[in-house]
Amino acid sequence: MNTPTKLIVLLSALAVASCDTSVETSIELPTEAGPNLAFADLLLSDAPADALSVTAARKAPKPGTEITIAGDIIGKVDVFVDNRAMLTIGDPTTITSCNRMPGDVCATPWDVCCDDPNVIKASIATVQVLDADGKLIKTGLKGLGGMKELSSVIIKGIVAEDSSPDNLLITATGIHIASVEANNTPK
């Protein structure tokens, strides 16, 4: 085949593939074995027992201790950090995401912008995933196991050394995705 014919065949194949609605988009996540914690190893199929709410966990965080914490991926406009293995979870029993407000048409339904800032601060935690060297992994977590804004998660991890009652930071060793909100796209 000559070059123009090859180009037409390639474009035709791409057009047919792009019309297939069963194709799922996914993000590429590191899965290397060895000393780095593979993201796939983070996913827990069974829900860990005895999870604390975010609000309860924030009352007396003890850096270096193991913790299991449950919450929703809510709390602010940007709950996932682009190109970093970090996310924000919030306590849905103390803060209200926009999707739970009747008639709200917020473009970011996982935001809790209508709640009192002091209540928000006391009801959110940051979750991070570190590599074997203790450095933040430079790949985002959004999409891992279907995780997205408004998903309910249970995090097993260690309270990070930088944690305090004002800033709860958890280094995840396991993530259980309890549910994925079906209607979480911006309105």
N, C-alpha and C positions, 0 to 999 in steps of 0.2 A: 504494500500500500504506500501511496505517496503521502507526504506530510499533511496536506489539506484533508485527505480522506481519513487519516488517522485522527486528526483533530475533530472532525465531524463525528466519528464513531465514539471518541472519548466524551465529547459533549453530550451526545445522545445517551450514552450510558449514565452519565451524571444526572441528566434530566429525569431519566426513568427512576434512578435511585432516589432522587429528591422528592418524587411524588409518592414514595412508599411511606405511608403514615405509621407503619409499625416500627420504623427505625427510631431507636431511642438515642438521645444524646447523652453522653456521659463525660465525666472529666477523667483525665488520666491521673492516677494516683500512684505514688511510689509503692512498689511491692517487693523491693529487694530484700533478700534474706540476709542473715548475718547480724552484725551489731546494731543496725538501725531497726527501730520498731516499725514494722510494716503496717500501714493503715488498715489493711485487711485483718491483721491480728487484733486491732482495737475493737472490732465489732463483736459484741456479745449476743448470742442467740437467746439466752435466757436472761430474764430480768434479775439483777442482783437484789438480794433481800435487804431489808432494813435501811432503805434510802431515806435520808433526811430531806426536808424541803430546803430550798435555797435560804429562806428566811431563818430557819432553825440552824443551819450550818454556819451562817454569818455571825451568830451570837458569840461564839468563842472558838474561832479557828485556831488550831494549834499547828503551826508550820512543821512539816515533816511527818505528820500523822496520816494514816490511811482514812479515806472518807468515801462514802457513797451518797450521792446527791441526785435528786430528781427535780426536773423543771421542764419548761417549754423554751424553745428557741425564740425568745421575745425580749424586749427591753429597750431597744433603740432602733433607729433607722437602719444602721449597718450592724447586724448581729453576727455576720461572718466577716472576718478580715481577709481581704483579697491577698492571695499569694502567701498566706501565713496560716498555720494550723492553729487558729484561735476562733472562738465563738463565744457569744453571750447567751446565758440561760437566765430565765427569770421564774419567779414563783407565781404561778397563775392564781393562787389563792389570795395573794395580797396586791397584785397589780393586774390591770385589765388591758389586754391588747386591743387595738382598734377593731379587729374582726369580731370581738365579743360585745361591741357597742351597737345596739340596734340603730340602723339608719346611717351608720358611719360610712363614709366613702373614701377613707384614707388610702392613699396610694401605697402605703407601707403598713398593711394590716397587723404586722407583728410589733409595731411601735406601741409604746405605752405613754404617749405624749400628754394625755389628759390627766394622768395621775400626779400626785404630789411628788416633787423631786426628792424629798427626803424618804418617802416610802419606796420610790424606785431604787434609790441608792441602797436601801436596806433589803431589797428583794431581788438583786441580780448578782451573778457571779460570772467570772471569766474562766473559760476552759482553754487550756493549751495542750499541745502535743509536742514533746521534745524528742530529739534524736538521741542516740546512745552517748553523745558528747554533752548532752544537756542543753543543746541549742534548739531554738524554735524551728520546726520544720517549715521550709519555705514553699509550701503547697497548701492551698485552701482546703477546708473541710466540707464546704458545701457540696452536696451530692453524694458524699460517702454513705453507702447503704441506703440511698434515697433521702437522706437527711436534708431538710431545707427549713426555711423560716416557718415557724409555728409547729414544728415537730416536737413531740414530747420525748424526752431522753432521760436516761438514768446513767450517770457518770460515776465510774469507779476511778479513784485516783489518790493522789497525795496532795495535801495542802502545801502549796509552794512556800518557800522561805520568805518571799516578799508579801505574803498575805497578812492582812490585819482585819479588825472588825470593819474598817472603812473600805477595804478592797479585798474581796475573797478571790483568790487565784488558785485554781485546781489544775494540777498536771495530770492529765487523763492517762490511765492505764487500760481502761475499757469503756466502751460506749455501747449502751443498749438503746436502740430506737424503739420506743414503746408505741408510738403512733406517728403517722405522717398526716398532717392536716390536708384534707382533700381540696379545700377551696382557699388557697393561700396566695393566689396570684393577685397582683395589684389590680384594683378596680378601675 
